[in-house]
């Protein structure tokens, strides 16, 4: 896979911009979810040891909310990806048929 040339055609756009962008955003969001999940797990364990600590409870709720937002962002990313491919197929279907792995 080489970098796209000066004039981008439909195939280069699909390979280098659309696919790569989606994979990159998906990976970043999943990485954030994994890190936040680890923090939530750690806070839950601490919370079980110290049930009276309200600051800990507040921090746990905050992290759980952040985790839910990140999970919903993954769903939004899926919708954006589907719509992007729909528009791409409408504009480039005559010139290029992308592989069925997206």
Backbone bond lengths (Angstrom), bond angles and torsions (degrees), N, CA, C in turn:
res aa  C-N    CA-C-N  psi(-1)  N-CA   C-N-CA  omega(-1)  CA-C   N-CA-C  phi
1 X - - - 1.442 - - 1.524 109.71 -
2 X 1.288 115.38 116.25 1.456 120.66 177.12 1.523 109.23 -99.86
3 X 1.297 115.47 162.36 1.463 120.06 178.28 1.521 109.67 -67.76
4 X 1.315 117.77 151.57 1.459 119.88 -179.51 1.525 111.31 -64.68
5 X 1.330 113.94 148.54 1.465 119.47 -179.80 1.526 110.09 -79.98
6 X 1.338 116.65 -177.01 1.465 121.70 -177.77 1.525 112.75 -56.63
7 X 1.328 117.87 -50.78 1.459 121.49 177.39 1.514 109.02 -91.88
8 X 1.307 117.04 112.77 1.463 120.71 -174.69 1.519 109.39 -85.97
9 X 1.333 115.94 125.46 1.458 119.51 175.97 1.525 109.08 -97.88
10 X 1.306 116.35 179.07 1.473 120.65 -175.71 1.531 112.20 -61.58
11 X 1.331 116.86 -40.66 1.466 119.46 -178.90 1.523 110.89 -65.32
12 X 1.339 116.63 -45.21 1.461 119.78 179.31 1.519 111.22 -64.36
13 X 1.324 116.31 -39.21 1.461 119.72 178.47 1.522 110.07 -62.24
14 X 1.330 117.68 -44.57 1.467 121.45 -179.44 1.515 110.73 -63.14
15 X 1.341 116.62 -45.84 1.465 120.56 -175.64 1.520 113.02 -72.41
16 X 1.306 117.20 -46.05 1.458 120.27 -168.03 1.515 114.35 -97.64
17 X 1.293 117.77 -24.25 1.449 118.05 -177.58 1.515 111.97 -108.98
18 X 1.306 116.90 -55.01 1.461 119.79 -175.08 1.530 111.93 -69.87
19 X 1.321 117.01 -53.50 1.470 120.08 -178.66 1.528 111.70 -65.64
20 X 1.320 115.71 -47.26 1.466 119.66 -177.05 1.527 111.52 -63.80
21 X 1.310 116.51 -40.76 1.467 119.89 -180.00 1.520 110.55 -64.65
22 X 1.319 116.84 -43.90 1.459 119.05 -179.65 1.528 111.31 -64.61
23 X 1.294 116.87 -45.64 1.471 120.97 -179.64 1.527 110.21 -61.34
24 X 1.314 116.28 -42.24 1.466 120.88 -179.44 1.531 111.08 -63.98
25 X 1.324 117.61 -49.21 1.469 120.54 -179.73 1.524 110.63 -63.85
26 X 1.316 116.88 -40.74 1.467 121.23 179.56 1.529 110.57 -61.38
27 X 1.318 116.17 -44.14 1.468 120.92 -179.61 1.532 110.98 -64.05
28 X 1.332 117.01 -42.69 1.459 121.20 -179.26 1.527 110.97 -64.63
29 X 1.326 116.51 -45.23 1.470 120.29 179.96 1.528 110.56 -62.97
30 X 1.332 116.88 -44.56 1.473 120.08 179.78 1.528 111.17 -64.72
31 X 1.321 117.44 -35.54 1.460 121.10 176.96 1.533 110.05 -64.26
32 X 1.321 116.81 -43.76 1.472 120.63 177.71 1.529 110.90 -62.66
33 X 1.314 116.42 -40.84 1.467 120.63 178.65 1.529 110.24 -62.16
34 X 1.317 116.72 -43.39 1.466 120.54 -179.75 1.524 111.01 -63.26
35 X 1.332 116.85 -43.98 1.462 119.94 -179.81 1.527 111.34 -65.33
36 X 1.317 116.49 -43.91 1.459 120.10 -179.17 1.527 110.54 -67.90
37 X 1.317 117.34 -36.19 1.469 120.73 176.66 1.522 110.95 -61.26
38 X 1.324 116.14 -39.96 1.460 120.15 178.43 1.529 110.74 -64.62
39 X 1.325 116.60 -40.07 1.468 120.43 178.02 1.523 110.03 -64.75
40 X 1.334 116.75 -44.05 1.473 120.96 179.33 1.523 110.09 -61.15
41 X 1.317 116.83 -43.25 1.472 120.57 179.63 1.526 110.70 -61.12
42 X 1.320 115.64 -45.09 1.459 120.73 179.35 1.534 111.14 -61.96
43 X 1.322 116.24 -44.30 1.469 120.00 179.71 1.528 111.77 -65.98
44 X 1.323 116.86 -35.59 1.469 119.93 176.74 1.525 111.14 -63.05
45 X 1.330 115.35 -42.57 1.465 119.58 178.72 1.527 111.01 -63.04
46 X 1.328 116.23 -42.46 1.466 119.98 177.19 1.522 110.83 -64.60
47 X 1.308 115.79 -39.13 1.469 121.05 -179.44 1.533 111.12 -63.43
48 X 1.321 117.07 -38.63 1.471 120.90 178.55 1.528 111.06 -64.04
49 X 1.312 116.70 -31.99 1.464 120.80 179.72 1.527 111.91 -78.19
50 X 1.327 115.58 -29.81 1.459 119.82 -175.16 1.535 109.21 -134.28
51 X 1.303 116.82 83.55 1.464 122.47 -175.16 1.526 113.60 -70.25
52 X 1.320 118.38 -19.48 1.462 121.29 -175.68 1.528 114.32 -90.33
53 X 1.307 118.06 -5.28 1.465 121.87 -175.87 1.541 110.20 -81.67
54 X 1.329 116.03 103.15 1.460 121.04 -178.22 1.529 112.49 -72.44
55 X 1.309 117.15 -30.74 1.467 120.62 177.65 1.521 110.30 -64.73
56 X 1.308 115.42 -40.93 1.457 120.94 177.70 1.526 110.54 -64.54
57 X 1.320 116.61 -41.54 1.465 121.12 178.25 1.531 110.30 -62.19
58 X 1.306 115.97 -43.02 1.461 121.11 179.52 1.533 110.81 -62.58
59 X 1.315 116.05 -43.48 1.466 120.88 178.86 1.535 110.58 -65.12
60 X 1.331 116.74 -40.23 1.460 120.96 178.20 1.523 110.59 -61.73
61 X 1.317 117.21 -45.84 1.473 121.17 179.40 1.529 110.93 -61.88
62 X 1.323 115.93 -40.05 1.456 120.85 179.11 1.539 110.61 -61.93
63 X 1.318 116.18 -45.72 1.468 120.29 179.73 1.530 111.61 -67.80
64 X 1.330 116.72 -36.73 1.464 119.69 177.40 1.530 110.79 -64.55
65 X 1.318 116.59 -39.11 1.465 120.80 177.34 1.524 110.56 -64.46
66 X 1.332 115.42 -42.47 1.468 119.89 177.89 1.527 110.34 -61.01
67 X 1.326 116.68 -41.55 1.458 121.29 179.28 1.534 111.19 -62.50
68 X 1.323 116.67 -43.43 1.471 119.99 178.11 1.518 111.31 -62.26
69 X 1.334 117.41 -40.16 1.464 121.17 177.87 1.525 110.80 -63.10
70 X 1.303 116.96 -41.16 1.466 120.04 -179.92 1.527 111.00 -67.49
71 X 1.328 116.53 -38.58 1.459 119.62 177.62 1.525 110.85 -65.71
72 X 1.322 116.70 -38.73 1.462 118.86 177.37 1.529 110.50 -68.97
73 X 1.322 116.97 -31.81 1.467 120.38 176.85 1.532 110.70 -64.71
74 X 1.310 116.69 -33.64 1.464 120.19 176.01 1.528 110.04 -64.50
75 X 1.333 116.90 -39.34 1.466 120.66 176.51 1.524 110.75 -65.64
76 X 1.320 116.86 -40.86 1.468 120.89 177.52 1.528 109.63 -61.95
77 X 1.303 116.75 -41.77 1.464 121.28 179.73 1.531 110.53 -60.86
78 X 1.312 117.25 -37.96 1.463 120.74 178.00 1.535 110.79 -63.78
79 X 1.325 116.75 -42.19 1.465 120.99 178.18 1.527 110.26 -64.55
80 X 1.328 116.63 -44.39 1.471 120.87 178.63 1.525 110.16 -60.50
81 X 1.319 116.62 -42.69 1.461 120.92 179.05 1.528 111.01 -62.25
82 X 1.328 117.07 -46.29 1.468 120.66 179.37 1.527 111.48 -60.57
83 X 1.312 116.19 -44.10 1.471 120.17 -179.65 1.523 111.47 -67.55
84 X 1.330 116.18 -38.13 1.466 119.84 178.34 1.522 110.82 -61.98
85 X 1.333 116.12 -44.58 1.465 119.78 179.06 1.516 111.31 -66.71
86 X 1.311 117.47 -34.62 1.470 120.85 177.76 1.529 109.74 -62.25
87 X 1.321 116.96 -48.75 1.468 121.33 179.11 1.528 109.92 -63.58
88 X 1.328 116.51 -43.45 1.465 120.16 179.03 1.522 110.26 -58.01
89 X 1.322 116.86 -46.75 1.470 120.57 -178.84 1.525 111.52 -64.42
90 X 1.323 117.01 -36.48 1.460 119.88 177.47 1.521 111.64 -65.08
91 X 1.324 117.36 -38.94 1.464 121.48 -175.47 1.535 112.95 -85.12
92 X 1.315 117.42 -32.95 1.475 120.22 -170.89 1.527 114.41 -116.64
93 X 1.316 118.65 7.29 1.471 119.06 -174.67 1.522 113.22 -60.46
94 X 1.317 117.55 -27.41 1.464 120.74 179.60 1.527 110.72 -73.17
95 X 1.325 116.27 -33.74 1.460 121.55 -171.98 1.525 114.65 -94.20
96 X 1.327 116.83 -30.83 1.471 119.27 -172.90 1.530 110.06 -157.06
97 X 1.316 115.26 133.84 1.458 120.93 175.46 1.529 107.05 -109.86
98 X 1.360 117.56 110.89 1.478 119.70 -176.99 1.526 111.35 -68.63
99 X 1.323 116.42 156.82 1.465 120.09 176.77 1.533 110.44 -64.29
100 X 1.298 117.77 157.23 1.462 123.16 -174.24 1.519 113.69 -86.29
101 X 1.315 119.43 28.42 1.466 121.14 -178.67 1.501 114.19 -98.64
102 X 1.331 120.42 3.17 1.466 119.59 179.90 1.489 112.06 -86.98
